[in-house]
Amino acid sequence: ATLLAVALSLVAAAASGTYRFDASAQMRRRPLAPLTRALTALGVDLRHGGEEGHHPLTVRAAGIEGGDVVLDAGESSQYLTALLMLGPLTAKGLRIEVTDLVSAPYVEITLAMMRDFGVDVSREGNTFTVPSGGYRATAYAVEPDASTASYFFAAAALTGREVTVPGLGIGALQGDLRFVDVLRDMGAEVSVGPDATTVRSTGRLRGITVTMRDISDTMPTLAAIAPHADGPVRIEDVANTRVKECDRLEACAQNLRAMGITVHTGHDWIEILPGTPKPTGIATHGDHRIVMSFAVAGLLTPGLTYDDPGCVRKTFPRFHEVFADFAASPQA
């Protein structure tokens, strides 16, 4: 939803007319300043209706000439994705110099998709050159969502069962499929084939120290199952999770502590010690990933409740129904 919001703003900027964009209170909190600064540098007439660098935004559009622009994508790769997608709609194309980048695999997805739609972006280090000329229509097969698959993979590793997700295999574009490598390092059996990925439990989860900068959307998934490891689980380089739908690092720490688990945190890391979680009310902060991650924890901690279970509608409206069917299936 965030990428859709910024992409719509950029598409509007390349058109003509006046466009006003607003968002929910939650989305208004998400920072857009790096992107709005880049657009302003490209000559876009963009005005804030409230706090600078946040929704609501008003764009008075008359097309974009293009040219050179500097972008800080250290908070979100979505800023770079949006600018890359904008490039072919400008008169002269874009040359984007990126000073910092997080969640780099998502950028690779964007570049691959743009090639499929007829746009070849060249890259030298952290400089991306996007030609003008628009896109070519094509048929495009969309992969299953690897971020959502992480909940089912984690459930397999946690509960002594096996899960196979078809459509995600060798050559999958999504970086979040690397979450299964984390589970492998913790002791799960993982098989990645041409057209599917399978995770099998070995009955044990090892403690681990892992950098999740590039797969940070799966950080809450790992945090939720971490108490069941045989040693501390330390997740590093995830400062960007503090500026998602909520401060996900702090939300995970808050909920785990409420479950009786010892947690230590820093600016860009969280360390979770082994323990026996107790049921409690999960503070979701309106964040779909917090709900879905702690639903996995709930498989071994019955009685967890959520103050906003419906926030999963952002990405998976039927999550609770599907996950309940999964939990009740014969393998469980």
Beta strands, then each sheet from edge to edge (+ up, - down):
strand 1: 16-21
strand 2: 45-48
strand 3: 57-62
strand 4: 67-73
strand 5: 94-101
strand 6: 122-124
strand 7: 127-130
strand 8: 162-166
strand 9: 189-192
strand 10: 196-200
strand 11: 208-211
strand 12: 233-236
strand 13: 263-265
strand 14: 269-272
strand 15: 281-282
strand 16: 305-306
sheet 1: 1+ 3- 2+
sheet 2: 4+ 5+ 7- 6+
sheet 3: 8+ 10- 9+
sheet 4: 11+ 12+ 14- 13+
sheet 5: 15+ 16+
end
